[in-house]
Amino acid sequence: MTRVCVIGAGVVGLSTAFCIKSQYPSLSLTIIADRFLDATTSDGAGGLFRPDDRFVPGVDKSILRNWCQTSFDHFNNLIFSSIGAEAGISQVSGYQLFNDPRPDPSYKDIVYNFRHLTKNELATFPDHYKYGYFCTTFYVDTRKYMKYLTKQLLEKEVTFTKKKINSLDELVGSYDIALNCTGFGAREICNDNLIRPIRGQMIRVRAPWIKHFYYTDDNCYMIPNHETIVLGGTRQLDDDNTRVDLNDKDGIWQRCLRLCPSLAQAEILWDWAGLRPNREPIRVEIETIKHGNKNLLVVHNYGHGGNGISLSWGTSVDATRHFSSLLPTIDSKNKQVTSKL
């Protein structure tokens, strides 16, 4: 039997494991990670689908378009399924506001109802922005979605192992194929100096009267989730501080309050700070690790930056294709692994 593991249990790792196990139900699969669920970086994601190719440099635009469309279709199908509420996915409409002219985002033909705001619409906001978009997309309530994925994987008899992996060499001899979804951890595990942290900080509040999302060009955003509103944020390149900074918290609060004064009545629930694993380009490719006279086949899937939720399913489907291409190279005893497709 082919020995396979996924390293990392953020949204990319869980999605990759789900894709593989769905295609190969008889496969024995282990997820190895030192953090799970709300201890992962994914827990701090705002979860709004808006991946713009201007902020995903280095990836071929046709490949990126496919990742975006594949992810959108996946989440959209969940929305209109019987498990949409359990998975934490819902449609949401909202506004992006800015003061400099810019090209339309690359996701405009994927989401619904994309249009430019009129002058009258722009004039309704407390800060009078010069330009803006409106669209209908979806949000992913990451705490719900991660629990949903974990439940599905347990039902598929995937094994979860809590362990910190410091080098891929540790897996040689124990596994035939490893799928590396370690996010920022890849900087250490793979000695990948292209991985850079983008520090993010946010506040979760309860403000059920806010139904739309808002993004502005001064690092201000509000994203409704099922029971909370995500307020942000920061994008601090090469800052590896994972503690909540009180100055950043005050800045987030004041910017959001200026845009939506009714937030003064919101109940503050918790703060979060973490590191988005940014890589140019996102790494989805195969590598062979040699250790002594043994090899480990690796499929990398990491470096999504601030687009981990938005691109998670698309890159995981791609990683699964790479995984499938490796199966014929495994010893003939592993031919018992058969695809469901």
Secondary structure as GFF3:
##gff-version 3
##sequence-region A 1 341
A	DSSP	beta_strand	4	7	.	.	.	ID=ss1
A	DSSP	alpha_helix	11	23	.	.	.	ID=ss2
A	DSSP	beta_strand	29	33	.	.	.	ID=ss3
A	DSSP	three_ten_helix	37	39	.	.	.	ID=ss4
A	DSSP	three_ten_helix	41	44	.	.	.	ID=ss5
A	DSSP	three_ten_helix	53	55	.	.	.	ID=ss6
A	DSSP	alpha_helix	61	79	.	.	.	ID=ss7
A	DSSP	alpha_helix	84	87	.	.	.	ID=ss8
A	DSSP	beta_strand	89	98	.	.	.	ID=ss9
A	DSSP	three_ten_helix	106	109	.	.	.	ID=ss10
A	DSSP	beta_strand	112	116	.	.	.	ID=ss11
A	DSSP	alpha_helix	119	122	.	.	.	ID=ss12
A	DSSP	beta_strand	131	140	.	.	.	ID=ss13
A	DSSP	alpha_helix	142	155	.	.	.	ID=ss14
A	DSSP	beta_strand	159	162	.	.	.	ID=ss15
A	DSSP	three_ten_helix	168	171	.	.	.	ID=ss16
A	DSSP	beta_strand	177	180	.	.	.	ID=ss17
A	DSSP	three_ten_helix	183	185	.	.	.	ID=ss18
A	DSSP	alpha_helix	186	189	.	.	.	ID=ss19
A	DSSP	beta_strand	196	206	.	.	.	ID=ss20
A	DSSP	beta_strand	213	216	.	.	.	ID=ss21
A	DSSP	beta_strand	221	224	.	.	.	ID=ss22
A	DSSP	beta_strand	229	232	.	.	.	ID=ss23
A	DSSP	beta_strand	236	237	.	.	.	ID=ss24
A	DSSP	alpha_helix	246	259	.	.	.	ID=ss25
A	DSSP	three_ten_helix	261	265	.	.	.	ID=ss26
A	DSSP	beta_strand	267	291	.	.	.	ID=ss27
A	DSSP	beta_strand	294	304	.	.	.	ID=ss28
A	DSSP	three_ten_helix	305	307	.	.	.	ID=ss29
A	DSSP	alpha_helix	308	326	.	.	.	ID=ss30
A	DSSP	three_ten_helix	327	329	.	.	.	ID=ss31
A	DSSP	three_ten_helix	332	336	.	.	.	ID=ss32
###
